[in-house]
């Protein structure tokens, strides 16, 4: 089972590949190059250690060994310099990818919220594969801003498209009485993630504060069941 953080990483790769394929291609090439350089550096170190271990006689008089050591040292220095440059480039790519993080975070949040709907009815089960299809279509359907270089506006449009697409996809399969639950579930989750709603306040809104052992007044009409009565008395 995928975790929310793991899904965020997957969705970020999907978004960047759609919005900035040049970045994702460059990132993939860079990772392969860094892996190759790491292997080459390890080979240099292993070769150097092998020659030193198996050297015979006075090492200082072994001209071939000294030349080989100098060549190995030079090659290792070049590899380290290239590796440092690759790391710097990787940081730049990572910084550019961060622009689309909010889209990946929102997508993962939506999936894990709709994944809880089975608690209402066992028919409400949604696979990650189906969600990814909806997510990809939403990316392609998002409106392009007038200024194609306005990345922040593009991100806003993508977020809007994802919200509309996911809500439409899920609500089509819900009973009418459960659609408000879906709206509330997604809204509260987004507000809570943004820090716009306090967890305790949300808990009070959903559960209320109940007082136990309070006798039921005779004047309370029948339409007010015990749970609602407890919430009412608890808020007094």
QUINORTA-V723316 format. One record per residue. N is the residue number from 1. RES is the residue in three letters. SS is DSSP state (H for helix, E for strand, C for the rest). PSI is psi in whole degrees, -180 to 180 (none if undefined). BURIAL is 1 if it has 24 or more other C-alpha atoms within 12 Angstrom, else 0. Layout:
BEGIN
{{N:RES:SS:PSI:BURIAL} {N:RES:SS:PSI:BURIAL}}
END
This chain:
BEGIN
{{1:UNK:C:131:0} {2:UNK:C:145:0} {3:UNK:C:167:0} {4:UNK:H:-40:0} {5:UNK:H:-42:0} {6:UNK:H:-39:0} {7:UNK:H:-36:1} {8:UNK:H:-43:1} {9:UNK:H:-43:1} {10:UNK:H:-46:1} {11:UNK:H:-35:1} {12:UNK:H:-41:1} {13:UNK:H:-40:1} {14:UNK:H:-45:1} {15:UNK:H:-48:1} {16:UNK:H:-38:1} {17:UNK:H:-32:0} {18:UNK:H:-45:1} {19:UNK:H:-39:1} {20:UNK:C:72:0} {21:UNK:H:-27:0} {22:UNK:H:-40:0} {23:UNK:H:-45:1} {24:UNK:H:-38:1} {25:UNK:H:-43:0} {26:UNK:H:-39:0} {27:UNK:H:-44:1} {28:UNK:H:-43:0} {29:UNK:H:-42:0} {30:UNK:H:-41:1} {31:UNK:H:-40:0} {32:UNK:H:-40:0} {33:UNK:H:-42:0} {34:UNK:H:-37:1} {35:UNK:H:-42:0} {36:UNK:H:-43:0} {37:UNK:H:-37:1} {38:UNK:H:-42:0} {39:UNK:H:-43:0} {40:UNK:H:-42:0} {41:UNK:H:-40:1} {42:UNK:H:-39:0} {43:UNK:H:-41:0} {44:UNK:H:-46:1} {45:UNK:H:-42:0} {46:UNK:H:-42:0} {47:UNK:H:-41:0} {48:UNK:H:-45:1} {49:UNK:H:-39:0} {50:UNK:H:-45:0} {51:UNK:H:-39:0} {52:UNK:H:-38:0} {53:UNK:H:-37:0} {54:UNK:H:7:0} {55:UNK:C:142:0} {56:UNK:C:154:0} {57:UNK:C:-162:0} {58:UNK:C:117:0} {59:UNK:H:-36:0} {60:UNK:H:-21:0} {61:UNK:H:-3:0} {62:UNK:C:91:0} {63:UNK:H:-44:0} {64:UNK:H:-41:0} {65:UNK:H:-42:1} {66:UNK:H:-43:0} {67:UNK:H:-41:0} {68:UNK:H:-39:0} {69:UNK:H:-40:1} {70:UNK:H:-42:0} {71:UNK:H:-41:0} {72:UNK:H:-41:1} {73:UNK:H:-42:0} {74:UNK:H:-43:0} {75:UNK:H:-42:0} {76:UNK:H:-37:1} {77:UNK:H:-41:0} {78:UNK:H:-42:0} {79:UNK:H:-43:1} {80:UNK:H:-38:0} {81:UNK:H:-43:0} {82:UNK:H:-38:0} {83:UNK:H:-42:1} {84:UNK:H:-40:0} {85:UNK:H:-39:0} {86:UNK:H:-39:1} {87:UNK:H:-42:0} {88:UNK:H:-42:0} {89:UNK:H:-39:0} {90:UNK:H:-37:1} {91:UNK:H:-40:0} {92:UNK:H:-42:0} {93:UNK:H:-44:1} {94:UNK:H:-38:0} {95:UNK:H:-41:0} {96:UNK:H:-35:0} {97:UNK:H:-28:1} {98:UNK:H:-24:1} {99:UNK:H:-31:1} {100:UNK:H:9:1} {101:UNK:H:-39:1} {102:UNK:H:-32:1} {103:UNK:H:-44:1} {104:UNK:H:-41:1} {105:UNK:H:-44:1} {106:UNK:H:-42:1} {107:UNK:H:-46:1} {108:UNK:H:-40:1} {109:UNK:H:-45:1} {110:UNK:H:-44:1} {111:UNK:H:-45:1} {112:UNK:H:-19:1} {113:UNK:H:-47:1} {114:UNK:H:-20:1} {115:UNK:C:-12:1} {116:UNK:C:-6:0} {117:UNK:H:-20:1} {118:UNK:H:-21:0} {119:UNK:H:-24:0} {120:UNK:C:-46:0} {121:UNK:C:132:0} {122:UNK:C:-13:0} {123:UNK:C:-23:0} {124:UNK:C:78:1} {125:UNK:C:132:0} {126:UNK:C:128:1} {127:UNK:C:156:0} {128:UNK:H:-35:1} {129:UNK:H:-45:0} {130:UNK:H:-39:0} {131:UNK:H:-40:1} {132:UNK:H:-35:1} {133:UNK:H:-46:0} {134:UNK:H:-42:1} {135:UNK:H:-46:1} {136:UNK:H:-42:1} {137:UNK:H:-38:0} {138:UNK:H:-38:1} {139:UNK:H:-46:1} {140:UNK:H:-26:0} {141:UNK:H:-17:0} {142:UNK:C:140:1} {143:UNK:C:135:0} {144:UNK:C:136:0} {145:UNK:C:160:0} {146:UNK:C:-42:0} {147:UNK:C:107:0} {148:UNK:C:-18:0} {149:UNK:C:-7:0} {150:UNK:C:86:0} {151:UNK:H:-39:0} {152:UNK:H:-40:0} {153:UNK:H:-38:0} {154:UNK:H:-42:1} {155:UNK:H:-42:1} {156:UNK:H:-43:1} {157:UNK:H:-38:1} {158:UNK:H:-43:1} {159:UNK:H:-44:1} {160:UNK:H:-44:1} {161:UNK:H:-41:1} {162:UNK:H:-44:1} {163:UNK:H:-48:1} {164:UNK:H:-42:1} {165:UNK:H:-45:1} {166:UNK:H:-43:1} {167:UNK:H:-44:1} {168:UNK:H:-42:0} {169:UNK:H:-46:1} {170:UNK:H:-45:1} {171:UNK:H:-25:1} {172:UNK:C:-28:0} {173:UNK:C:9:0} {174:UNK:C:151:1} {175:UNK:C:153:0} {176:UNK:H:-36:0} {177:UNK:H:-14:0} {178:UNK:H:-6:0} {179:UNK:H:-35:0} {180:UNK:H:-34:0} {181:UNK:H:-43:1} {182:UNK:H:-46:1} {183:UNK:H:-45:1} {184:UNK:H:-42:0} {185:UNK:H:-48:1} {186:UNK:H:-42:1} {187:UNK:H:-49:1} {188:UNK:H:-38:1} {189:UNK:H:-43:1} {190:UNK:H:-45:1} {191:UNK:H:-40:0} {192:UNK:H:-41:0} {193:UNK:H:-37:0} {194:UNK:H:-10:0} {195:UNK:C:18:0} {196:UNK:C:-4:0} {197:UNK:C:135:0} {198:UNK:C:139:0} {199:UNK:H:-42:0} {200:UNK:H:-39:0} {201:UNK:H:-40:0} {202:UNK:H:-41:0} {203:UNK:H:-39:0} {204:UNK:H:-39:0} {205:UNK:H:-41:0} {206:UNK:H:-36:0} {207:UNK:H:-31:0} {208:UNK:C:175:0} {209:UNK:C:119:0} {210:UNK:C:146:0} {211:UNK:C:125:0} {212:UNK:C:151:0} {213:UNK:C:12:0} {214:UNK:C:124:0} {215:UNK:C:145:0} {216:UNK:C:120:0} {217:UNK:C:146:0} {218:UNK:C:-23:0} {219:UNK:C:-12:0} {220:UNK:C:128:0} {221:UNK:C:165:0} {222:UNK:C:-25:0} {223:UNK:C:-9:0} {224:UNK:C:95:0} {225:UNK:C:171:0} {226:UNK:H:-46:0} {227:UNK:H:-41:0} {228:UNK:H:-36:0} {229:UNK:H:-42:1} {230:UNK:H:-39:0} {231:UNK:H:-40:0} {232:UNK:H:-46:0} {233:UNK:H:-31:0} {234:UNK:H:-27:0} {235:UNK:C:-4:0} {236:UNK:C:none:0}}
END
